[in-house]
Amino acid sequence: MATGGGYGLSPYGISSYGLKSSGFADQSSDSITGLPYELAILGKGFSFPLQRGNTGYYQGTAGVTLVWHCIYQLLSTRPGERRMLPEFGSRLMDLVFEPADAQTQSLAKVYIQDALEKWEPRIQVLGISFRIEDNSFFVELKCLIKVLHMERNFVFPFWKVNQ
């Protein structure tokens, strides 16, 4: 897990799907690493999906963006998909073909909460809600980034066709 110092690589760094407002007001630097506090505290990791940058190396991401990328990959991964970390992931994808009713939403909340509590210690989930638009099912997370005392919203596109 990417934590203090900003040198760790997350086991699940990801891209910017569903990212909303990730500004950081205090851009002062950590005296040891020279990184802005947000990056030093929350870490750095690979973006997902893996993409090559202009220099030919894989692109990375850091800070609040990394946290949202990690959430996206966590919710998109089924337990057992990772060979070296088979318990990583959430059971959310088990609900893809279920009807979008109250029971499915209750199960989705449990699956999301369990996965985030187990794998993402940098956040505290403040709320989980759902939105259905044009046969698409969206999970809306309201989270607190603990070390920064910063609230942010994350929208996870969870596609569904059955209504």
C-alpha positions in Angstrom: 0.0 0.0 0.0 1.3 3.5 -0.8 1.8 5.3 2.4 4.2 7.8 4.1 7.3 9.1 2.3 5.7 8.8 -1.1 8.0 6.0 -2.2 5.8 2.9 -2.0 4.0 1.6 -5.0 0.4 0.7 -4.5 -0.6 -2.9 -5.4 -3.4 -1.4 -7.3 -2.6 2.0 -8.8 -5.2 3.2 -11.4 -6.6 5.9 -13.7 -9.0 8.8 -13.5 -12.4 7.2 -14.1 -15.1 9.0 -12.2 -12.7 11.4 -10.5 -14.2 14.6 -9.2 -12.4 17.5 -7.7 -9.1 16.5 -6.3 -7.6 20.0 -5.5 -5.3 20.4 -2.6 -5.2 23.9 -1.0 -1.8 23.7 0.9 1.0 23.1 -1.7 3.8 23.4 0.9 6.4 20.7 0.8 7.5 18.0 3.2 11.0 18.9 4.5 12.4 15.4 4.1 11.1 14.3 0.7 10.6 17.7 -0.9 7.2 16.5 -2.2 4.0 18.4 -1.5 2.4 17.1 1.7 -0.4 15.4 -0.3 2.0 13.3 -2.3 4.3 12.6 0.6 1.4 11.3 2.7 -0.7 9.5 0.2 2.1 8.1 -2.0 2.8 7.4 -5.6 2.0 4.5 -7.9 1.3 3.4 -11.4 -1.8 4.7 -13.3 -4.3 2.1 -14.4 -4.8 1.0 -17.1 -1.1 1.0 -17.6 -0.1 3.5 -20.3 3.3 4.7 -21.6 4.1 8.3 -21.2 6.0 10.6 -23.6 9.4 9.3 -22.2 8.5 5.7 -22.9 8.1 4.8 -19.2 4.8 3.8 -17.6 2.8 6.7 -16.4 2.3 7.2 -12.7 -0.1 9.1 -10.5 0.1 10.4 -6.9 -1.7 11.9 -4.0 -5.5 12.2 -4.0 -5.7 11.0 -7.6 -3.9 7.8 -6.6 -6.5 7.1 -3.9 -9.3 7.4 -6.4 -7.5 5.2 -8.9 -7.0 2.6 -6.2 -10.7 2.7 -5.3 -11.6 2.2 -9.0 -9.4 -0.8 -9.4 -10.4 -2.3 -6.1 -14.1 -2.2 -7.0 -13.4 -3.5 -10.6 -11.4 -6.5 -9.5 -13.1 -9.8 -8.4 -11.5 -11.8 -5.6 -9.3 -14.5 -7.2 -8.3 -12.4 -10.3 -4.9 -11.6 -8.9 -2.6 -14.5 -8.8 -0.2 -13.3 -6.1 -3.0 -11.6 -4.1 -6.1 -13.8 -4.6 -8.2 -12.2 -1.8 -7.8 -8.7 -3.3 -11.0 -7.1 -4.8 -14.7 -6.8 -4.1 -17.7 -8.9 -4.9 -19.4 -6.0 -6.6 -19.0 -7.5 -10.0 -21.1 -10.5 -8.9 -24.1 -8.2 -9.1 -23.7 -7.1 -12.7 -26.7 -9.0 -14.1 -28.9 -8.7 -11.0 -32.0 -6.4 -11.1 -31.5 -2.8 -9.9 -33.7 -3.2 -6.9 -33.3 -2.4 -3.2 -31.9 -5.8 -2.4 -29.1 -5.5 -5.0 -28.3 -2.0 -3.8 -28.1 -3.3 -0.2 -25.7 -6.1 -1.2 -23.6 -3.6 -3.3 -23.3 -1.4 -0.2 -22.0 -4.3 1.9 -19.6 -5.5 -0.8 -18.2 -1.9 -1.3 -17.9 -1.2 2.4 -16.2 -4.5 3.1 -13.7 -4.1 0.3 -12.8 -0.5 1.1 -12.4 -1.2 4.9 -10.1 -4.1 4.1 -8.0 -2.6 1.3 -8.1 1.2 1.5 -7.0 2.4 4.9 -6.4 6.0 3.6 -10.2 6.7 3.4 -13.3 6.5 5.5 -16.6 6.0 3.6 -19.1 8.6 4.7 -21.9 7.5 2.3 -22.8 5.2 -0.5 -25.6 6.0 -2.9 -26.8 4.8 -6.3 -28.0 6.5 -9.5 -29.5 4.9 -12.6 -29.3 6.8 -15.9 -30.0 5.4 -19.4 -29.6 1.7 -18.4 -26.4 2.6 -16.5 -26.0 2.1 -12.8 -23.6 4.4 -10.9 -22.2 4.0 -7.4 -21.6 7.4 -5.7 -19.1 7.3 -2.8 -18.6 10.1 -0.4 -15.3 9.6 1.3 -13.0 11.3 3.9 -9.3 11.2 3.1 -8.2 10.6 6.7 -4.7 12.2 6.9 -5.8 15.3 4.9 -9.2 15.7 6.6 -10.6 16.2 3.1 -14.0 15.1 1.8 -14.3 14.0 -1.8 -16.9 12.3 -4.0 -16.2 9.4 -6.3 -18.5 8.1 -9.0 -17.9 4.5 -10.0 -19.7 3.5 -13.3 -21.3 0.1 -12.6 -23.1 -0.8 -15.8 -26.4 -2.6 -15.7 -28.9 -3.4 -18.4 -31.6 -5.3 -16.5 -34.1 -3.1 -14.7 
